[in-house]
Amino acid sequence: MAEFVLVAGAWLGSWAWDEVVSELRAAGHGTHPVTLSGLAEKRDVRAGQQTHVQDIVDEVERHDLHDVVLVGHSYSGIPVGQAGMRIGDRLARVVFVDSEVPVDGKSFASGWWNGPAALEATITGNGGFWAPLTAADYEGQGLTDEQIARIVDGSTPHPGTTLTEPAVLPRPLGELPATYIKCLLDGDEPKDVVTELLAAEEHWELVKMDTGHWPMFSRPRELAQILHRSAVRA
């Protein structure tokens, strides 16, 4: 069985994986949901992007984990991809859940839909943090009112420097075995950088889910089943 290290996206902590964790544990896997520095119960810890990479590496090394499947959702695909390169042969596979992927020398903000300056201005105007979404922002993502309320109530401001600092990749990301999960209510296809990796790398696979951007809430059992299959494939 695999050891899953699960990292949620912006504003969220380890609690976001509760329902997925119970499914994976029932299947016999080890589970290690991570709260990144500056978020949730660690909200008072200062963090940059490399802090988040180290948070993930530390979780693997502290527990001496092997056969590791790193799971990164949304923003966290960026530090998860970098951490995958740093844990060596402990890594079995990386799973990107409707996420960004790291590009050497580029940040999360680099790919922002209306330009990095717009996101950077939003962060600056909010005291250096990216403010959590409101309930209205989650509409159309396959979530119930109760699920939306849970996400909104549990969210904390996201440290802005983690979004503006560039990723550092010592070698091509495509060398890592990976599964990319595309959530179709958030767009039909992955971004171009992911599409290129899927086309070029035999050990990259695409899985589509007919749900929104937060499948750990909207479809936790289905997501856990996909994660289980990715571990078997590894």
Secondary structure as GFF3:
##gff-version 3
##sequence-region A 1 234
A	DSSP	beta_strand	3	7	.	.	.	ID=ss1
A	DSSP	three_ten_helix	14	17	.	.	.	ID=ss2
A	DSSP	alpha_helix	18	26	.	.	.	ID=ss3
A	DSSP	beta_strand	30	34	.	.	.	ID=ss4
A	DSSP	three_ten_helix	40	42	.	.	.	ID=ss5
A	DSSP	alpha_helix	49	62	.	.	.	ID=ss6
A	DSSP	beta_strand	68	73	.	.	.	ID=ss7
A	DSSP	three_ten_helix	74	76	.	.	.	ID=ss8
A	DSSP	alpha_helix	77	86	.	.	.	ID=ss9
A	DSSP	three_ten_helix	88	90	.	.	.	ID=ss10
A	DSSP	beta_strand	91	97	.	.	.	ID=ss11
A	DSSP	three_ten_helix	109	111	.	.	.	ID=ss12
A	DSSP	alpha_helix	116	125	.	.	.	ID=ss13
A	DSSP	beta_strand	129	130	.	.	.	ID=ss14
A	DSSP	three_ten_helix	135	138	.	.	.	ID=ss15
A	DSSP	alpha_helix	145	154	.	.	.	ID=ss16
A	DSSP	beta_strand	158	159	.	.	.	ID=ss17
A	DSSP	alpha_helix	161	164	.	.	.	ID=ss18
A	DSSP	three_ten_helix	173	175	.	.	.	ID=ss19
A	DSSP	beta_strand	178	183	.	.	.	ID=ss20
A	DSSP	three_ten_helix	184	186	.	.	.	ID=ss21
A	DSSP	alpha_helix	192	200	.	.	.	ID=ss22
A	DSSP	beta_strand	204	209	.	.	.	ID=ss23
A	DSSP	alpha_helix	215	218	.	.	.	ID=ss24
A	DSSP	alpha_helix	220	233	.	.	.	ID=ss25
###
